[in-house]
Amino acid sequence: MAGSVGERLYYDSPALEFTATVADIRLDSHEKNEAGEKQQLWQVALDRTAFYPEGGGQPWDTGVLVAVSRSGATLEVAVERVEEDEAGEVWHYVRKPLVEGTEITGRVDAARRMDHVQQHSGQHLLSAAFLSELEAKTVSFHLGAETSSIDLVLREGSERLSEDELQRVETAANRLVFADRVLTPRWVSRGEAEEMYERGDLRKLPEREGPMRIVEMQGVEFNACGGTHVASTGAIGGVMLRRVEKVRQGWRVEFVCGLRAVQAARKDFGLLAEVAGSLSVGAGDVPGRVASLLEDAKAAAKERRGLIEELARAEAVALVAEAVEGSAVRAVFVGKEMEFAKQVAAKVAGFGRMAVVGATNGPEGSIAMARPVGLLTDCGKVLREVLSAAGARGGGSADRAQGVCRAEQVEALLGQLVEAIAG
């Protein structure tokens, strides 16, 4: 069993390859693969590790552990997950067991680590920019697989983040990237941290007791943080703000840094080029062309609504003229949707008659009811009771109601509704 917590190499060194000894191993669980076969998952503790465990909003490192037996045989196991337990021990999740006391070589996935340090250091820099430019404080951070986000609380009196403010912060953050400020981690005592906090150097004082790791971003900030970082801000590679949304505790800002920013820009440009090609215009002319098409679509929709209303009125006039005096006007329209049935029913009611109108469009059926002024029939109640008994659904007010059903149900349901009204 492990007698003490293993040394964490990533605190003071960016090295991704290291040697260590297996200090402890335990069976985690049995999982099933796609074929339904049971697979064992093991947790391995090392006397020293460069693998970062999940924590502080930053995901865990992945990589491999390589062991060489006395016979010279090599065993390489993938590290799928890394977690820290309550005692502070770091556990590496693997599919094959390693014997306690075995010497291993660990190799951290360099691409994944670089991605994480770019996003994590970028978050520190971005949070500092929001604080200095807008007095907006970061209250949480999430590093996702494709994008990251910070949640902000704005200064008192500020209700939203404007586009100009976002551009200002983004520009300030990227100027710090280009300035290539050095990041220096160091350990301080609780007392030193409290003094830094009182002076205003340290933005937030952790609750934990004992020594704590402080990361200094040259000329920008001091931050209590146990995560991995770039050596200088230039390695962040750039910061791009993607999206802003209102959340319960403030505002959430989605961002990407480094290679993610390049990939996001490339994807966006590809989509823009595709749209531009479809519209037969240059990329810069897309907004104007889309605005023009939207105006044309609005005009066409307005004209279509006018034509539907005219047709509905003509149908209503014909139905009222042919209907028996005192009875509900009943009709079914094939190839029409709910909106047309509602229009006809409303027009019929406007002529002083009770209307029960159905429409079918493929397998879907629609029913609309409308009552004229002075009639006491509760359309919503009647339609709801009749349709629910048939496994369909509908509802509405006493004056107007509508429901949906299968196309083959429409005729029968109209008959039941007319009977319910007459009864």
Secondary structure, 3 states (H helix, E strand, C coil): CCCCCCEEHHHCCCCCEEEEEEEEEEEEEEEECCCCCEEEEEEEEECEECCCCCECCECCCCEEEEEECCCCCEEEEEECEEEECCCCCEEEEECCCCCCCCEEEEEECHHHHHHHHHHHHHHHHHHHHHHHHHCCEEEEEEECCCCEEEEEECCCCCCCCCHHHHHHHHHHHHHHHHCCCEEEEEEECHHHHHHHHHHCCECCCCCCCCCEEEEEECCCEEEECCCCCCCEHHHHCCEEEEEEEEECCEEEEEEEECHHHHHHHHHHHHHHHHHHHHHCCCHHHHHHHHHHHHHHHHHHHHHHHHHHHHHHHHHHHHHHHHCCCCCCEEEEEECCCHHHHHHHHHHHHHCCCCEEEEEEECCEEEEEEECCCCCCCCHHHHHHHHHHHCCCEEEECCCEEEEEEEHHHHHHHHHHHHHHHHC
